[in-house]
Structure formats: C-alpha cells, structure tokens
Amino acid sequence: MARVVVDVMLKPEILDPQGKAVQGAFGRLGFEGVASVRQGKRFEIELDGEATPEAVAEIERAAATLLANPVIEYFTVHVEAGV
C-alpha cells in the first residue's frame, strides 16, 4: 500500500479571504510575526498497490480534473514515504 498526497493551493494572483481571516486572527490572539497566510487543501490518497509511475500519473490526472480548479488553483503531487 502506498499514499499519494495532493496539495491544492490558490494561485498567487487569486485573493484568499480565508487566509486573510486567519492572518487577522493570529494578531488578535497574540501570535506575532505572521506576514501572510494562504489556505489550501490536502488530499491523502491510499493506493491498493505500489506507487508506480502509472499510478501516480493517474492521480495527477484526477487532481487536474477533480481535485483542483486549474483556473484558480495549482496542485502538487508527491508520494509519502514510510506508509
């Protein structure tokens, strides 16, 4: 069994109101030194078998069509070690 992780983030040019709200909360709660916050999504996908190049390519295809909106988001895919 293998785990593939897909991280999805808003593109830098897209406003992130949730990130701004969290950034404001940091200051209100006394946490200092936070310049900015961007919020994203993380998907942990467990495969039935090994993380072959073909299996990872299939997850990348799914990320591009299902997990992320390529107009406003970008994504990264990596195999998590030690699972």
mmCIF file as gemmi writes it, N, C-alpha and C atoms, coordinates in Angstrom:
data_model
loop_
_atom_site.group_PDB
_atom_site.id
_atom_site.type_symbol
_atom_site.label_atom_id
_atom_site.label_alt_id
_atom_site.label_comp_id
_atom_site.label_asym_id
_atom_site.label_entity_id
_atom_site.label_seq_id
_atom_site.pdbx_PDB_ins_code
_atom_site.Cartn_x
_atom_site.Cartn_y
_atom_site.Cartn_z
_atom_site.occupancy
_atom_site.B_iso_or_equiv
_atom_site.pdbx_formal_charge
_atom_site.auth_seq_id
_atom_site.auth_asym_id
_atom_site.pdbx_PDB_model_num
ATOM 1 N N . MET Axp A 1 ? 0.843 -1.177 0 1 0 ? 1 A 1
ATOM 2 C CA . MET Axp A 1 ? 0 0 0 1 0 ? 1 A 1
ATOM 3 C C . MET Axp A 1 ? 0.887 1.238 0 1 0 ? 1 A 1
ATOM 4 N N . ALA Axp A 2 ? 0.451 2.25 -0.737 1 0 ? 2 A 1
ATOM 5 C CA . ALA Axp A 2 ? 1.202 3.499 -0.829 1 0 ? 2 A 1
ATOM 6 C C . ALA Axp A 2 ? 0.246 4.657 -0.641 1 0 ? 2 A 1
ATOM 7 N N . ARG Axp A 3 ? 0.788 5.786 -0.216 1 0 ? 3 A 1
ATOM 8 C CA . ARG Axp A 3 ? -0.015 7.002 -0.048 1 0 ? 3 A 1
ATOM 9 C C . ARG Axp A 3 ? 0.531 8.076 -0.972 1 0 ? 3 A 1
ATOM 10 N N . VAL Axp A 4 ? -0.372 8.665 -1.735 1 0 ? 4 A 1
ATOM 11 C CA . VAL Axp A 4 ? -0.036 9.788 -2.602 1 0 ? 4 A 1
ATOM 12 C C . VAL Axp A 4 ? -0.743 11.014 -2.048 1 0 ? 4 A 1
ATOM 13 N N . VAL Axp A 5 ? -0.003 12.109 -1.92 1 0 ? 5 A 1
ATOM 14 C CA . VAL Axp A 5 ? -0.556 13.334 -1.358 1 0 ? 5 A 1
ATOM 15 C C . VAL Axp A 5 ? -0.683 14.375 -2.467 1 0 ? 5 A 1
ATOM 16 N N . VAL Axp A 6 ? -1.857 14.993 -2.52 1 0 ? 6 A 1
ATOM 17 C CA . VAL Axp A 6 ? -2.109 16.082 -3.459 1 0 ? 6 A 1
ATOM 18 C C . VAL Axp A 6 ? -2.388 17.334 -2.625 1 0 ? 6 A 1
ATOM 19 N N . ASP Axp A 7 ? -1.549 18.346 -2.79 1 0 ? 7 A 1
ATOM 20 C CA . ASP Axp A 7 ? -1.753 19.634 -2.131 1 0 ? 7 A 1
ATOM 21 C C . ASP Axp A 7 ? -2.275 20.617 -3.174 1 0 ? 7 A 1
ATOM 22 N N . VAL Axp A 8 ? -3.387 21.279 -2.841 1 0 ? 8 A 1
ATOM 23 C CA . VAL Axp A 8 ? -4.023 22.23 -3.754 1 0 ? 8 A 1
ATOM 24 C C . VAL Axp A 8 ? -4.008 23.603 -3.096 1 0 ? 8 A 1
ATOM 25 N N . MET Axp A 9 ? -3.528 24.587 -3.83 1 0 ? 9 A 1
ATOM 26 C CA . MET Axp A 9 ? -3.463 25.969 -3.321 1 0 ? 9 A 1
ATOM 27 C C . MET Axp A 9 ? -4.027 26.923 -4.369 1 0 ? 9 A 1
ATOM 28 N N . LEU Axp A 10 ? -4.566 28.04 -3.878 1 0 ? 10 A 1
ATOM 29 C CA . LEU Axp A 10 ? -4.97 29.092 -4.803 1 0 ? 10 A 1
ATOM 30 C C . LEU Axp A 10 ? -3.73 29.672 -5.476 1 0 ? 10 A 1
ATOM 31 N N . LYS Axp A 11 ? -3.87 30.037 -6.731 1 0 ? 11 A 1
ATOM 32 C CA . LYS Axp A 11 ? -2.767 30.695 -7.431 1 0 ? 11 A 1
ATOM 33 C C . LYS Axp A 11 ? -2.464 32.021 -6.723 1 0 ? 11 A 1
ATOM 34 N N . PRO Axp A 12 ? -1.201 32.465 -6.783 1 0 ? 12 A 1
ATOM 35 C CA . PRO Axp A 12 ? -0.814 33.681 -6.047 1 0 ? 12 A 1
ATOM 36 C C . PRO Axp A 12 ? -1.635 34.917 -6.409 1 0 ? 12 A 1
ATOM 37 N N . GLU Axp A 13 ? -2.097 34.999 -7.634 1 0 ? 13 A 1
ATOM 38 C CA . GLU Axp A 13 ? -2.837 36.189 -8.055 1 0 ? 13 A 1
ATOM 39 C C . GLU Axp A 13 ? -4.311 36.16 -7.63 1 0 ? 13 A 1
ATOM 40 N N . ILE Axp A 14 ? -4.767 35.056 -7.046 1 0 ? 14 A 1
ATOM 41 C CA . ILE Axp A 14 ? -6.152 34.93 -6.596 1 0 ? 14 A 1
ATOM 42 C C . ILE Axp A 14 ? -6.24 35.351 -5.132 1 0 ? 14 A 1
ATOM 43 N N . LEU Axp A 15 ? -7.178 36.223 -4.813 1 0 ? 15 A 1
ATOM 44 C CA . LEU Axp A 15 ? -7.381 36.657 -3.429 1 0 ? 15 A 1
ATOM 45 C C . LEU Axp A 15 ? -7.804 35.47 -2.573 1 0 ? 15 A 1
ATOM 46 N N . ASP Axp A 16 ? -7.356 35.461 -1.324 1 0 ? 16 A 1
ATOM 47 C CA . ASP Axp A 16 ? -7.645 34.36 -0.393 1 0 ? 16 A 1
ATOM 48 C C . ASP Axp A 16 ? -8.295 34.934 0.867 1 0 ? 16 A 1
ATOM 49 N N . PRO Axp A 17 ? -9.618 35.128 0.858 1 0 ? 17 A 1
ATOM 50 C CA . PRO Axp A 17 ? -10.268 35.726 2.02 1 0 ? 17 A 1
ATOM 51 C C . PRO Axp A 17 ? -10.16 34.869 3.282 1 0 ? 17 A 1
ATOM 52 N N . GLN Axp A 18 ? -10.156 33.555 3.15 1 0 ? 18 A 1
ATOM 53 C CA . GLN Axp A 18 ? -9.997 32.701 4.327 1 0 ? 18 A 1
ATOM 54 C C . GLN Axp A 18 ? -8.602 32.856 4.921 1 0 ? 18 A 1
ATOM 55 N N . GLY Axp A 19 ? -7.605 32.922 4.069 1 0 ? 19 A 1
ATOM 56 C CA . GLY Axp A 19 ? -6.248 33.143 4.547 1 0 ? 19 A 1
ATOM 57 C C . GLY Axp A 19 ? -6.117 34.481 5.257 1 0 ? 19 A 1
ATOM 58 N N . LYS Axp A 20 ? -6.755 35.526 4.699 1 0 ? 20 A 1
ATOM 59 C CA . LYS Axp A 20 ? -6.721 36.849 5.336 1 0 ? 20 A 1
ATOM 60 C C . LYS Axp A 20 ? -7.395 36.808 6.703 1 0 ? 20 A 1
ATOM 61 N N . ALA Axp A 21 ? -8.505 36.059 6.814 1 0 ? 21 A 1
ATOM 62 C CA . ALA Axp A 21 ? -9.197 35.956 8.103 1 0 ? 21 A 1
ATOM 63 C C . ALA Axp A 21 ? -8.312 35.267 9.136 1 0 ? 21 A 1
ATOM 64 N N . VAL Axp A 22 ? -7.621 34.219 8.731 1 0 ? 22 A 1
ATOM 65 C CA . VAL Axp A 22 ? -6.728 33.514 9.65 1 0 ? 22 A 1
ATOM 66 C C . VAL Axp A 22 ? -5.57 34.422 10.042 1 0 ? 22 A 1
ATOM 67 N N . GLN Axp A 23 ? -5.047 35.16 9.072 1 0 ? 23 A 1
ATOM 68 C CA . GLN Axp A 23 ? -3.955 36.093 9.365 1 0 ? 23 A 1
ATOM 69 C C . GLN Axp A 23 ? -4.385 37.109 10.416 1 0 ? 23 A 1
ATOM 70 N N . GLY Axp A 24 ? -5.593 37.642 10.269 1 0 ? 24 A 1
ATOM 71 C CA . GLY Axp A 24 ? -6.095 38.594 11.25 1 0 ? 24 A 1
ATOM 72 C C . GLY Axp A 24 ? -6.262 37.959 12.623 1 0 ? 24 A 1
ATOM 73 N N . ALA Axp A 25 ? -6.706 36.704 12.66 1 0 ? 25 A 1
ATOM 74 C CA . ALA Axp A 25 ? -6.899 36.006 13.931 1 0 ? 25 A 1
ATOM 75 C C . ALA Axp A 25 ? -5.573 35.785 14.65 1 0 ? 25 A 1
ATOM 76 N N . PHE Axp A 26 ? -4.508 35.538 13.906 1 0 ? 26 A 1
ATOM 77 C CA . PHE Axp A 26 ? -3.196 35.394 14.535 1 0 ? 26 A 1
ATOM 78 C C . PHE Axp A 26 ? -2.892 36.612 15.42 1 0 ? 26 A 1
ATOM 79 N N . GLY Axp A 27 ? -3.048 37.798 14.861 1 0 ? 27 A 1
ATOM 80 C CA . GLY Axp A 27 ? -2.753 39.02 15.604 1 0 ? 27 A 1
ATOM 81 C C . GLY Axp A 27 ? -3.688 39.221 16.783 1 0 ? 27 A 1
ATOM 82 N N . ARG Axp A 28 ? -4.982 38.982 16.562 1 0 ? 28 A 1
ATOM 83 C CA . ARG Axp A 28 ? -5.951 39.163 17.648 1 0 ? 28 A 1
ATOM 84 C C . ARG Axp A 28 ? -5.7 38.204 18.803 1 0 ? 28 A 1
ATOM 85 N N . LEU Axp A 29 ? -5.132 37.034 18.518 1 0 ? 29 A 1
ATOM 86 C CA . LEU Axp A 29 ? -4.883 36.036 19.558 1 0 ? 29 A 1
ATOM 87 C C . LEU Axp A 29 ? -3.475 36.141 20.149 1 0 ? 29 A 1
ATOM 88 N N . GLY Axp A 30 ? -2.737 37.157 19.72 1 0 ? 30 A 1
ATOM 89 C CA . GLY Axp A 30 ? -1.43 37.401 20.32 1 0 ? 30 A 1
ATOM 90 C C . GLY Axp A 30 ? -0.26 36.702 19.645 1 0 ? 30 A 1
ATOM 91 N N . PHE Axp A 31 ? -0.484 36.073 18.503 1 0 ? 31 A 1
ATOM 92 C CA . PHE Axp A 31 ? 0.622 35.457 17.765 1 0 ? 31 A 1
ATOM 93 C C . PHE Axp A 31 ? 1.231 36.518 16.862 1 0 ? 31 A 1
ATOM 94 N N . GLU Axp A 32 ? 2.52 36.75 17.019 1 0 ? 32 A 1
ATOM 95 C CA . GLU Axp A 32 ? 3.168 37.83 16.287 1 0 ? 32 A 1
ATOM 96 C C . GLU Axp A 32 ? 4.118 37.296 15.221 1 0 ? 32 A 1
ATOM 97 N N . GLY Axp A 33 ? 4.442 38.149 14.272 1 0 ? 33 A 1
ATOM 98 C CA . GLY Axp A 33 ? 5.428 37.813 13.263 1 0 ? 33 A 1
ATOM 99 C C . GLY Axp A 33 ? 4.868 37.095 12.04 1 0 ? 33 A 1
ATOM 100 N N . VAL Axp A 34 ? 3.562 37.016 11.896 1 0 ? 34 A 1
ATOM 101 C CA . VAL Axp A 34 ? 2.954 36.349 10.739 1 0 ? 34 A 1
ATOM 102 C C . VAL Axp A 34 ? 2.703 37.394 9.665 1 0 ? 34 A 1
ATOM 103 N N . ALA Axp A 35 ? 3.388 37.256 8.531 1 0 ? 35 A 1
ATOM 104 C CA . ALA Axp A 35 ? 3.271 38.233 7.448 1 0 ? 35 A 1
ATOM 105 C C . ALA Axp A 35 ? 2.068 37.957 6.553 1 0 ? 35 A 1
ATOM 106 N N . SER Axp A 36 ? 1.786 36.68 6.272 1 0 ? 36 A 1
ATOM 107 C CA . SER Axp A 36 ? 0.637 36.342 5.425 1 0 ? 36 A 1
ATOM 108 C C . SER Axp A 36 ? 0.268 34.874 5.622 1 0 ? 36 A 1
ATOM 109 N N . VAL Axp A 37 ? -0.964 34.57 5.256 1 0 ? 37 A 1
ATOM 110 C CA . VAL Axp A 37 ? -1.468 33.194 5.344 1 0 ? 37 A 1
ATOM 111 C C . VAL Axp A 37 ? -2.224 32.886 4.063 1 0 ? 37 A 1
ATOM 112 N N . ARG Axp A 38 ? -1.986 31.723 3.492 1 0 ? 38 A 1
ATOM 113 C CA . ARG Axp A 38 ? -2.746 31.217 2.346 1 0 ? 38 A 1
ATOM 114 C C . ARG Axp A 38 ? -3.317 29.872 2.767 1 0 ? 38 A 1
ATOM 115 N N . GLN Axp A 39 ? -4.589 29.666 2.521 1 0 ? 39 A 1
ATOM 116 C CA . GLN Axp A 39 ? -5.235 28.418 2.897 1 0 ? 39 A 1
ATOM 117 C C . GLN Axp A 39 ? -5.381 27.532 1.67 1 0 ? 39 A 1
ATOM 118 N N . GLY Axp A 40 ? -5.197 26.223 1.868 1 0 ? 40 A 1
ATOM 119 C CA . GLY Axp A 40 ? -5.335 25.279 0.773 1 0 ? 40 A 1
ATOM 120 C C . GLY Axp A 40 ? -6.007 24.003 1.218 1 0 ? 40 A 1
ATOM 121 N N . LYS Axp A 41 ? -5.902 22.995 0.361 1 0 ? 41 A 1
ATOM 122 C CA . LYS Axp A 41 ? -6.492 21.682 0.633 1 0 ? 41 A 1
ATOM 123 C C . LYS Axp A 41 ? -5.414 20.62 0.492 1 0 ? 41 A 1
ATOM 124 N N . ARG Axp A 42 ? -5.528 19.561 1.29 1 0 ? 42 A 1
ATOM 125 C CA . ARG Axp A 42 ? -4.606 18.433 1.203 1 0 ? 42 A 1
ATOM 126 C C . ARG Axp A 42 ? -5.439 17.162 1.076 1 0 ? 42 A 1
ATOM 127 N N . PHE Axp A 43 ? -5.125 16.361 0.074 1 0 ? 43 A 1
ATOM 128 C CA . PHE Axp A 43 ? -5.785 15.079 -0.141 1 0 ? 43 A 1
ATOM 129 C C . PHE Axp A 43 ? -4.749 13.976 0.052 1 0 ? 43 A 1
ATOM 130 N N . GLU Axp A 44 ? -5.04 13.015 0.917 1 0 ? 44 A 1
ATOM 131 C CA . GLU Axp A 44 ? -4.178 11.848 1.114 1 0 ? 44 A 1
ATOM 132 C C . GLU Axp A 44 ? -4.891 10.649 0.498 1 0 ? 44 A 1
ATOM 133 N N . ILE Axp A 45 ? -4.297 10.096 -0.538 1 0 ? 45 A 1
ATOM 134 C CA . ILE Axp A 45 ? -4.917 9.03 -1.31 1 0 ? 45 A 1
ATOM 135 C C . ILE Axp A 45 ? -4.136 7.747 -1.099 1 0 ? 45 A 1
ATOM 136 N N . GLU Axp A 46 ? -4.799 6.744 -0.552 1 0 ? 46 A 1
ATOM 137 C CA . GLU Axp A 46 ? -4.168 5.44 -0.333 1 0 ? 46 A 1
ATOM 138 C C . GLU Axp A 46 ? -4.413 4.567 -1.562 1 0 ? 46 A 1
ATOM 139 N N . LEU Axp A 47 ? -3.351 4.026 -2.114 1 0 ? 47 A 1
ATOM 140 C CA . LEU Axp A 47 ? -3.439 3.158 -3.279 1 0 ? 47 A 1
ATOM 141 C C . LEU Axp A 47 ? -3.519 1.698 -2.843 1 0 ? 47 A 1
ATOM 142 N N . ASP Axp A 48 ? -4.135 0.883 -3.676 1 0 ? 48 A 1
ATOM 143 C CA . ASP Axp A 48 ? -4.199 -0.558 -3.399 1 0 ? 48 A 1
ATOM 144 C C . ASP Axp A 48 ? -2.829 -1.209 -3.474 1 0 ? 48 A 1
ATOM 145 N N . GLY Axp A 49 ? -2.009 -0.736 -4.397 1 0 ? 49 A 1
ATOM 146 C CA . GLY Axp A 49 ? -0.692 -1.338 -4.599 1 0 ? 49 A 1
ATOM 147 C C . GLY Axp A 49 ? 0.407 -0.309 -4.439 1 0 ? 49 A 1
ATOM 148 N N . GLU Axp A 50 ? 1.479 -0.516 -5.18 1 0 ? 50 A 1
ATOM 149 C CA . GLU Axp A 50 ? 2.633 0.381 -5.137 1 0 ? 50 A 1
ATOM 150 C C . GLU Axp A 50 ? 2.347 1.676 -5.888 1 0 ? 50 A 1
ATOM 151 N N . ALA Axp A 51 ? 3.128 2.685 -5.57 1 0 ? 51 A 1
ATOM 152 C CA . ALA Axp A 51 ? 3.021 3.978 -6.246 1 0 ? 51 A 1
ATOM 153 C C . ALA Axp A 51 ? 3.89 3.96 -7.498 1 0 ? 51 A 1
ATOM 154 N N . THR Axp A 52 ? 3.432 3.212 -8.481 1 0 ? 52 A 1
ATOM 155 C CA . THR Axp A 52 ? 4.159 3.129 -9.752 1 0 ? 52 A 1
ATOM 156 C C . THR Axp A 52 ? 4.027 4.456 -10.494 1 0 ? 52 A 1
ATOM 157 N N . PRO Axp A 53 ? 4.901 4.716 -11.447 1 0 ? 53 A 1
ATOM 158 C CA . PRO Axp A 53 ? 4.753 5.944 -12.241 1 0 ? 53 A 1
ATOM 159 C C . PRO Axp A 53 ? 3.377 6.048 -12.896 1 0 ? 53 A 1
ATOM 160 N N . GLU Axp A 54 ? 2.823 4.919 -13.311 1 0 ? 54 A 1
ATOM 161 C CA . GLU Axp A 54 ? 1.499 4.925 -13.938 1 0 ? 54 A 1
ATOM 162 C C . GLU Axp A 54 ? 0.421 5.316 -12.926 1 0 ? 54 A 1
ATOM 163 N N . ALA Axp A 55 ? 0.508 4.78 -11.704 1 0 ? 55 A 1
ATOM 164 C CA . ALA Axp A 55 ? -0.476 5.09 -10.671 1 0 ? 55 A 1
ATOM 165 C C . ALA Axp A 55 ? -0.398 6.565 -10.277 1 0 ? 55 A 1
ATOM 166 N N . VAL Axp A 56 ? 0.803 7.085 -10.142 1 0 ? 56 A 1
ATOM 167 C CA . VAL Axp A 56 ? 0.966 8.499 -9.781 1 0 ? 56 A 1
ATOM 168 C C . VAL Axp A 56 ? 0.458 9.387 -10.917 1 0 ? 56 A 1
ATOM 169 N N . ALA Axp A 57 ? 0.693 8.997 -12.152 1 0 ? 57 A 1
ATOM 170 C CA . ALA Axp A 57 ? 0.189 9.761 -13.296 1 0 ? 57 A 1
ATOM 171 C C . ALA Axp A 57 ? -1.337 9.783 -13.299 1 0 ? 57 A 1
ATOM 172 N N . GLU Axp A 58 ? -1.953 8.692 -12.903 1 0 ? 58 A 1
ATOM 173 C CA . GLU Axp A 58 ? -3.414 8.642 -12.821 1 0 ? 58 A 1
ATOM 174 C C . GLU Axp A 58 ? -3.937 9.584 -11.737 1 0 ? 58 A 1
ATOM 175 N N . ILE Axp A 59 ? -3.241 9.644 -10.607 1 0 ? 59 A 1
ATOM 176 C CA . ILE Axp A 59 ? -3.616 10.573 -9.543 1 0 ? 59 A 1
ATOM 177 C C . ILE Axp A 59 ? -3.435 12.023 -10.02 1 0 ? 59 A 1
ATOM 178 N N . GLU Axp A 60 ? -2.367 12.29 -10.761 1 0 ? 60 A 1
ATOM 179 C CA . GLU Axp A 60 ? -2.16 13.636 -11.312 1 0 ? 60 A 1
ATOM 180 C C . GLU Axp A 60 ? -3.298 14.019 -12.251 1 0 ? 60 A 1
ATOM 181 N N . ARG Axp A 61 ? -3.744 13.059 -13.054 1 0 ? 61 A 1
ATOM 182 C CA . ARG Axp A 61 ? -4.861 13.313 -13.964 1 0 ? 61 A 1
ATOM 183 C C . ARG Axp A 61 ? -6.132 13.604 -13.17 1 0 ? 61 A 1
ATOM 184 N N . ALA Axp A 62 ? -6.36 12.841 -12.097 1 0 ? 62 A 1
ATOM 185 C CA . ALA Axp A 62 ? -7.526 13.072 -11.243 1 0 ? 62 A 1
ATOM 186 C C . ALA Axp A 62 ? -7.434 14.436 -10.559 1 0 ? 62 A 1
ATOM 187 N N . ALA Axp A 63 ? -6.24 14.813 -10.123 1 0 ? 63 A 1
ATOM 188 C CA . ALA Axp A 63 ? -6.06 16.111 -9.472 1 0 ? 63 A 1
ATOM 189 C C . ALA Axp A 63 ? -6.409 17.244 -10.425 1 0 ? 63 A 1
ATOM 190 N N . ALA Axp A 64 ? -5.998 17.107 -11.666 1 0 ? 64 A 1
ATOM 191 C CA . ALA Axp A 64 ? -6.232 18.157 -12.652 1 0 ? 64 A 1
ATOM 192 C C . ALA Axp A 64 ? -7.698 18.276 -13.045 1 0 ? 64 A 1
ATOM 193 N N . THR Axp A 65 ? -8.464 17.181 -12.933 1 0 ? 65 A 1
ATOM 194 C CA . THR Axp A 65 ? -9.852 17.21 -13.381 1 0 ? 65 A 1
ATOM 195 C C . THR Axp A 65 ? -10.868 17.213 -12.247 1 0 ? 65 A 1
ATOM 196 N N . LEU Axp A 66 ? -10.484 16.73 -11.054 1 0 ? 66 A 1
ATOM 197 C CA . LEU Axp A 66 ? -11.439 16.568 -9.964 1 0 ? 66 A 1
ATOM 198 C C . LEU Axp A 66 ? -11.08 17.355 -8.704 1 0 ? 66 A 1
ATOM 199 N N . LEU Axp A 67 ? -9.83 17.308 -8.299 1 0 ? 67 A 1
ATOM 200 C CA . LEU Axp A 67 ? -9.44 17.858 -7.004 1 0 ? 67 A 1
ATOM 201 C C . LEU Axp A 67 ? -9.114 19.341 -7.039 1 0 ? 67 A 1
ATOM 202 N N . ALA Axp A 68 ? -8.683 19.845 -8.179 1 0 ? 68 A 1
ATOM 203 C CA . ALA Axp A 68 ? -8.291 21.251 -8.292 1 0 ? 68 A 1
ATOM 204 C C . ALA Axp A 68 ? -9.028 21.912 -9.448 1 0 ? 68 A 1
ATOM 205 N N . ASN Axp A 69 ? -9.262 23.199 -9.293 1 0 ? 69 A 1
ATOM 206 C CA . ASN Axp A 69 ? -9.808 24.005 -10.379 1 0 ? 69 A 1
ATOM 207 C C . ASN Axp A 69 ? -8.627 24.721 -11.021 1 0 ? 69 A 1
ATOM 208 N N . PRO Axp A 70 ? -8.16 24.261 -12.193 1 0 ? 70 A 1
ATOM 209 C CA . PRO Axp A 70 ? -6.928 24.818 -12.769 1 0 ? 70 A 1
ATOM 210 C C . PRO Axp A 70 ? -7.017 26.288 -13.159 1 0 ? 70 A 1
ATOM 211 N N . VAL Axp A 71 ? -8.209 26.856 -13.176 1 0 ? 71 A 1
ATOM 212 C CA . VAL Axp A 71 ? -8.341 28.282 -13.485 1 0 ? 71 A 1
ATOM 213 C C . VAL Axp A 71 ? -7.829 29.125 -12.319 1 0 ? 71 A 1
ATOM 214 N N . ILE Axp A 72 ? -8.095 28.679 -11.077 1 0 ? 72 A 1
ATOM 215 C CA . ILE Axp A 72 ? -7.725 29.485 -9.914 1 0 ? 72 A 1
ATOM 216 C C . ILE Axp A 72 ? -6.78 28.773 -8.947 1 0 ? 72 A 1
ATOM 217 N N . GLU Axp A 73 ? -6.5 27.481 -9.177 1 0 ? 73 A 1
ATOM 218 C CA . GLU Axp A 73 ? -5.676 26.716 -8.248 1 0 ? 73 A 1
ATOM 219 C C . GLU Axp A 73 ? -4.549 25.996 -8.984 1 0 ? 73 A 1
ATOM 220 N N . TYR Axp A 74 ? -3.485 25.719 -8.248 1 0 ? 74 A 1
ATOM 221 C CA . TYR Axp A 74 ? -2.441 24.831 -8.735 1 0 ? 74 A 1
ATOM 222 C C . TYR Axp A 74 ? -2.324 23.687 -7.734 1 0 ? 74 A 1
ATOM 223 N N . PHE Axp A 75 ? -1.679 22.612 -8.148 1 0 ? 75 A 1
ATOM 224 C CA . PHE Axp A 75 ? -1.538 21.466 -7.248 1 0 ? 75 A 1
ATOM 225 C C . PHE Axp A 75 ? -0.167 20.839 -7.399 1 0 ? 75 A 1
ATOM 226 N N . THR Axp A 76 ? 0.251 20.155 -6.343 1 0 ? 76 A 1
ATOM 227 C CA . THR Axp A 76 ? 1.46 19.345 -6.378 1 0 ? 76 A 1
ATOM 228 C C . THR Axp A 76 ? 1.095 17.945 -5.926 1 0 ? 76 A 1
ATOM 229 N N . VAL Axp A 77 ? 1.805 16.969 -6.457 1 0 ? 77 A 1
ATOM 230 C CA . VAL Axp A 77 ? 1.574 15.562 -6.134 1 0 ? 77 A 1
ATOM 231 C C . VAL Axp A 77 ? 2.893 14.961 -5.692 1 0 ? 77 A 1
ATOM 232 N N . HIS Axp A 78 ? 2.881 14.236 -4.572 1 0 ? 78 A 1
ATOM 233 C CA . HIS Axp A 78 ? 4.064 13.503 -4.164 1 0 ? 78 A 1
ATOM 234 C C . HIS Axp A 78 ? 3.676 12.238 -3.425 1 0 ? 78 A 1
ATOM 235 N N . VAL Axp A 79 ? 4.572 11.271 -3.481 1 0 ? 79 A 1
ATOM 236 C CA . VAL Axp A 79 ? 4.371 10.003 -2.773 1 0 ? 79 A 1
ATOM 237 C C . VAL Axp A 79 ? 4.934 10.18 -1.377 1 0 ? 79 A 1
ATOM 238 N N . GLU Axp A 80 ? 4.131 9.842 -0.38 1 0 ? 80 A 1
ATOM 239 C CA . GLU Axp A 80 ? 4.568 9.967 1.006 1 0 ? 80 A 1
ATOM 240 C C . GLU Axp A 80 ? 5.369 8.736 1.394 1 0 ? 80 A 1
ATOM 241 N N . ALA Axp A 81 ? 6.544 8.959 1.922 1 0 ? 81 A 1
ATOM 242 C CA . ALA Axp A 81 ? 7.438 7.858 2.3 1 0 ? 81 A 1
ATOM 243 C C . ALA Axp A 81 ? 7.005 7.244 3.624 1 0 ? 81 A 1
ATOM 244 N N . GLY Axp A 82 ? 7.314 5.978 3.79 1 0 ? 82 A 1
ATOM 245 C CA . GLY Axp A 82 ? 7.11 5.316 5.059 1 0 ? 82 A 1
ATOM 246 C C . GLY Axp A 82 ? 5.7 4.914 5.37 1 0 ? 82 A 1
ATOM 247 N N . VAL Axp A 83 ? 4.869 4.763 4.375 1 0 ? 83 A 1
ATOM 248 C CA . VAL Axp A 83 ? 3.484 4.353 4.643 1 0 ? 83 A 1
ATOM 249 C C . VAL Axp A 83 ? 3.326 2.899 4.296 1 0 ? 83 A 1
